[in-house]
Amino acid sequence: MRKCFFVLVIMLFSICHAHAFDVKGLQPLSPLGVFSTFSAESLGMDHYGFGVSLEKASNPNLLRTTLQTAFGLRDNIELELSQPYVGNSQDDVNGLENLGLGIKHRIYDGSYYTPSIAYMLTASLDSGQSALSTGGSLGGGILISKKVGPFKGHMNVFYSNPGNEGLKDQYSLYGGLELAVAHTSTLLAEINGEKDYFKNKLDLLQWRLGYRLATTDNIFTSIGAEFNIKDKSSGYRLIFAVSVLFPWEKTELKRSYEE
């Protein structure tokens, strides 16, 4: 297991990609998703969690910090918030991005043969930083999850309408895969495509690979790296994230499928 972990770390830190400046948006709190792909699972009622993620990119050169929180309003309804901050930008474009908000509602728990289904309503509040903001936004998406043996698969489709009339509507497709390789260790893979706010065409198509470790039943640490499928020239993006779930006890996520 240790050998697999160190091989994965070496692979992650050697991956490269080129990337235009992007808007982060709402992100799932680990372990309720894969990087940017949401799971249809949810925290139990009155359970909550906090997280922080760091991203270091070389093209454009920036360091992004994202604070996250999630709260279980019901066993199948969850409130989520994400607040990204961009610093050390090569273009001196530093400051708060939009505050992302989301309500996730699982409408079908799934079965041994069928996936679970949830929908999410999303919004963002304008940060006032014109270079980092879309002027707020409104949108929503569909989340599908299924577990087969040691694998968990997730698929999301999202739409977002920006408040700034000069920007385009954004359409996003995310696919995430989790492979449990031990009781506390999970390999992560994700592919995402976007027609983003700035171009009226598919502009981003990326892979992300990573590893998540459950340090305890309530603390999760993830590392990852991203590369661009459309443009394989120089650049890189490294991801590090930590999340903590409460109450401080063995956390039982509300499953969206049969074991």
C-alpha positions as CSV (number, residue, x, y, z in Angstrom):
1,M,0.0,0.0,0.0
2,R,2.8,2.4,0.9
3,K,4.5,1.7,-2.4
4,C,1.3,2.5,-4.3
5,F,0.9,5.7,-2.4
6,F,4.4,7.0,-3.2
7,V,4.1,6.0,-6.9
8,L,0.9,8.0,-7.1
9,V,2.4,11.0,-5.4
10,I,5.3,11.0,-7.9
11,M,2.8,10.8,-10.8
12,L,0.7,13.7,-9.4
13,F,3.6,16.1,-9.0
14,S,4.9,15.3,-12.5
15,I,1.6,16.0,-14.3
16,C,1.4,19.3,-16.3
17,H,-1.3,21.3,-18.1
18,A,-2.0,24.7,-19.5
19,H,-4.9,26.6,-18.1
20,A,-6.7,29.9,-18.7
21,F,-7.9,31.8,-15.6
22,D,-11.0,30.1,-14.3
23,V,-13.8,30.9,-11.8
24,K,-13.8,28.3,-9.0
25,G,-17.5,28.2,-8.1
26,L,-19.1,25.9,-5.5
27,Q,-17.1,22.8,-4.5
28,P,-18.1,19.6,-2.7
29,L,-16.9,19.0,0.9
30,S,-14.8,15.8,1.1
31,P,-15.7,13.0,1.2
32,L,-19.0,14.0,-0.4
33,G,-17.5,14.1,-3.9
34,V,-14.4,14.0,-6.0
35,F,-12.6,17.4,-6.3
36,S,-15.4,19.3,-8.2
37,T,-17.8,16.4,-8.7
38,F,-20.6,16.2,-6.2
39,S,-21.9,13.0,-4.7
40,A,-25.6,12.4,-4.1
41,E,-24.7,11.4,-0.6
42,S,-25.3,13.9,2.2
43,L,-24.5,14.6,5.8
44,G,-27.1,13.5,8.3
45,M,-29.5,15.9,9.8
46,D,-27.7,18.4,12.1
47,H,-24.3,17.1,11.0
48,Y,-21.9,19.6,9.5
49,G,-18.4,20.0,8.3
50,F,-15.6,22.5,7.4
51,G,-12.8,22.3,4.9
52,V,-10.0,24.2,3.3
53,S,-8.3,23.5,0.0
54,L,-5.2,25.0,-1.6
55,E,-4.5,25.1,-5.4
56,K,-1.1,26.0,-6.9
57,A,-1.1,26.7,-10.6
58,S,1.7,27.8,-12.9
59,N,-0.4,28.9,-15.9
60,P,-1.7,31.3,-14.9
61,N,0.6,31.6,-11.9
62,L,-1.7,31.8,-8.8
63,L,-2.4,30.3,-5.4
64,R,-6.1,29.8,-4.6
65,T,-7.4,29.1,-1.1
66,T,-11.0,27.9,-0.7
67,L,-12.9,27.7,2.5
68,Q,-15.9,25.4,2.6
69,T,-18.7,24.4,4.9
70,A,-21.7,22.0,4.6
71,F,-24.7,21.5,6.9
72,G,-27.3,18.7,6.9
73,L,-30.7,20.4,7.1
74,R,-32.5,17.0,6.7
75,D,-31.1,13.5,6.0
76,N,-31.5,14.1,2.3
77,I,-31.1,17.9,2.2
78,E,-27.8,19.7,2.5
79,L,-26.6,23.4,2.5
80,E,-23.2,24.1,1.0
81,L,-21.0,27.2,0.8
82,S,-17.6,27.8,-0.8
83,Q,-15.5,31.0,-0.6
84,P,-12.4,31.1,-2.8
85,Y,-9.6,33.6,-2.5
86,V,-7.0,34.2,-5.2
87,G,-3.5,35.4,-4.2
88,N,0.0,35.6,-5.6
89,S,-1.4,36.1,-9.1
90,Q,1.1,36.9,-11.9
91,D,-1.3,39.6,-13.1
92,D,-1.8,41.1,-9.6
93,V,-5.4,39.9,-9.8
94,N,-5.9,39.1,-6.1
95,G,-8.9,39.0,-3.8
96,L,-12.2,37.2,-3.1
97,E,-14.1,35.4,-5.8
98,N,-17.9,35.0,-5.6
99,L,-19.3,33.3,-2.5
100,G,-20.9,30.1,-3.8
101,L,-24.0,28.7,-2.2
102,G,-25.9,25.5,-2.9
103,I,-28.9,23.4,-1.7
104,K,-28.6,19.7,-2.5
105,H,-31.8,17.6,-2.3
106,R,-31.6,13.8,-2.9
107,I,-34.9,12.8,-4.4
108,Y,-34.2,9.1,-5.0
109,D,-32.1,6.9,-2.7
110,G,-31.3,4.4,-5.4
111,S,-31.2,0.6,-5.0
112,Y,-28.9,-2.3,-5.6
113,Y,-29.5,-2.0,-9.3
114,T,-30.3,1.7,-9.8
115,P,-28.3,4.9,-9.0
116,S,-29.4,7.6,-6.6
117,I,-30.5,11.0,-8.0
118,A,-30.3,14.5,-6.5
119,Y,-30.7,18.0,-7.7
120,M,-28.8,21.1,-6.6
121,L,-29.9,24.8,-6.7
122,T,-26.9,27.1,-6.9
123,A,-26.2,30.8,-6.5
124,S,-23.2,33.1,-6.0
125,L,-22.9,36.5,-4.4
126,D,-20.9,39.2,-6.2
127,S,-17.5,39.7,-4.4
128,G,-17.1,43.2,-5.9
129,Q,-13.8,42.2,-7.5
130,S,-14.5,42.8,-11.2
131,A,-11.6,40.7,-12.4
132,L,-12.6,37.7,-10.3
133,S,-16.4,38.0,-10.2
134,T,-19.2,37.1,-12.6
135,G,-21.5,39.7,-10.9
136,G,-23.2,36.8,-9.1
137,S,-25.0,33.9,-10.7
138,L,-28.0,31.6,-10.5
139,G,-28.2,28.0,-11.7
140,G,-28.7,24.4,-10.8
141,G,-27.7,20.8,-11.7
142,I,-28.5,17.1,-11.6
143,L,-26.3,14.7,-9.5
144,I,-26.2,10.9,-10.1
145,S,-24.2,8.4,-7.9
146,K,-23.8,4.6,-7.9
147,K,-21.7,2.2,-6.0
148,V,-20.5,-1.1,-7.5
149,G,-18.1,-3.1,-5.3
150,P,-15.1,-1.0,-4.3
151,F,-16.1,1.7,-6.9
152,K,-18.2,4.8,-6.5
153,G,-19.1,6.7,-9.6
154,H,-20.7,10.2,-9.8
155,M,-21.9,12.3,-12.7
156,N,-23.0,16.0,-12.6
157,V,-24.6,18.3,-15.1
158,F,-24.7,22.0,-14.2
159,Y,-26.0,25.3,-15.7
160,S,-25.2,28.8,-14.4
161,N,-26.4,32.2,-15.6
162,P,-24.0,35.0,-14.6
163,G,-25.2,38.4,-13.3
164,N,-22.8,40.2,-15.6
165,E,-24.6,40.6,-19.0
166,G,-21.3,40.7,-20.8
167,L,-20.6,37.0,-19.9
168,K,-22.0,33.8,-21.4
169,D,-24.1,31.1,-19.7
170,Q,-21.9,28.3,-18.4
171,Y,-22.6,24.6,-18.9
172,S,-20.6,22.0,-17.0
173,L,-20.3,18.3,-17.1
174,Y,-18.4,16.4,-14.3
175,G,-17.6,12.7,-13.9
176,G,-15.9,11.4,-10.8
177,L,-14.7,8.0,-9.7
178,E,-13.6,6.7,-6.3
179,L,-11.8,3.4,-5.7
180,A,-11.4,2.2,-2.1
181,V,-8.0,0.5,-1.9
182,A,-8.1,0.1,1.9
183,H,-10.4,1.0,4.7
184,T,-9.0,4.5,5.0
185,S,-7.5,5.0,1.5
186,T,-9.3,6.0,-1.7
187,L,-7.9,6.7,-5.2
188,L,-9.7,9.5,-7.0
189,A,-10.2,10.3,-10.7
190,E,-12.2,13.0,-12.4
191,I,-12.9,14.4,-15.8
192,N,-14.7,17.7,-16.4
193,G,-15.7,19.7,-19.4
194,E,-17.1,23.3,-19.5
195,K,-18.4,25.9,-21.8
196,D,-17.4,28.7,-19.5
197,Y,-18.5,32.3,-18.9
198,F,-15.9,33.8,-21.2
199,K,-16.2,31.8,-24.5
200,N,-19.2,30.5,-26.4
201,K,-17.6,27.0,-26.9
202,L,-16.2,24.1,-25.0
203,D,-13.1,25.7,-23.5
204,L,-12.0,23.4,-20.6
205,L,-11.5,19.6,-20.7
206,Q,-9.4,18.3,-17.9
207,W,-8.4,15.2,-16.0
208,R,-7.7,15.2,-12.3
209,L,-6.1,12.3,-10.3
210,G,-5.7,12.1,-6.6
211,Y,-5.6,10.2,-3.3
212,R,-7.8,10.7,-0.2
213,L,-6.8,9.5,3.3
214,A,-9.3,9.2,6.2
215,T,-6.9,10.2,9.0
216,T,-9.7,9.5,11.5
217,D,-13.4,8.7,11.0
218,N,-14.0,12.5,10.8
219,I,-10.9,14.0,9.2
220,F,-10.1,13.6,5.4
221,T,-7.0,14.7,3.6
222,S,-6.8,14.8,-0.2
223,I,-4.0,15.5,-2.7
224,G,-4.4,15.8,-6.4
225,A,-3.1,17.2,-9.7
226,E,-4.8,18.3,-12.9
227,F,-3.9,18.3,-16.6
228,N,-5.6,19.8,-19.6
229,I,-6.7,17.3,-22.3
230,K,-7.2,19.9,-25.1
231,D,-3.8,21.7,-24.5
232,K,-0.9,19.5,-23.2
233,S,1.7,22.3,-23.2
234,S,3.5,23.4,-20.1
235,G,1.8,24.2,-16.8
236,Y,0.6,22.4,-13.7
237,R,-2.0,22.6,-11.0
238,L,-1.6,20.9,-7.6
239,I,-4.4,20.4,-5.1
240,F,-4.3,19.9,-1.3
241,A,-7.4,19.7,0.9
242,V,-8.4,18.9,4.4
243,S,-12.0,18.5,5.8
244,V,-13.4,17.8,9.2
245,L,-16.9,16.5,9.9
246,F,-19.0,16.9,13.1
247,P,-20.3,15.7,15.6
248,W,-17.0,14.2,16.6
249,E,-17.9,10.6,16.3
250,K,-17.9,7.8,13.7
251,T,-19.6,9.6,10.9
252,E,-22.3,7.8,9.0
253,L,-23.0,9.5,5.6
254,K,-26.6,9.1,4.4
255,R,-26.1,6.6,1.6
256,S,-27.6,7.2,-1.8
257,Y,-27.3,3.6,-2.9
258,E,-27.2,0.1,-1.5
259,E,-23.9,-1.5,-0.3
